[in-house]
């Protein structure tokens, strides 16, 4: 299978550092609850927390909408819920890619139901035409990407860069 490099390891590192600075500046002196959306965000989140200069707690939620396919099913299923209580806290939802926005919208709505002080979105990749993110990394056009935690049928998560999966 041909996997063309879309974003290099250095581009990703530079982007994660920038996002860490932006988040730290926006929340100076305020503790955060970072909510990683599993499974795709775990590598990004691990690198991002090393760049933060503000106090934080990490929790995870698992949402599924792709299964083994390349196209969203259009339905988001919450498979693992939060353990931390987001009530009256500043929360940032960490996602690998803001694509259709369906997963992020579902997760944010679930967190907002618990009355946090604020909820923001951070995505390493933002698909052109998506609703975006409050803290946005790299813009990506059409096509399915893998690597740096992002999978296709549970493969390719360990790549250090992000690659386009061929249509074959």
Buried (B, 14 or more C-beta within 10 A) or exposed (E): EEBEEBBEBEBBEBBBBEBBEBBBEBBEEEEBBBBBBBBBBBBBBEBBBEBBEBEBEBBBBBBBBBEEEEEBEEEBEBEEEBEBEBEEBBBBBBBBBBBBBBBBBBBBEBBEEBEBEBBBBBBBBBBEEBBBBBBBBBEBEEBBBBBBBBBBEEEBBEBEBBBBBEEE
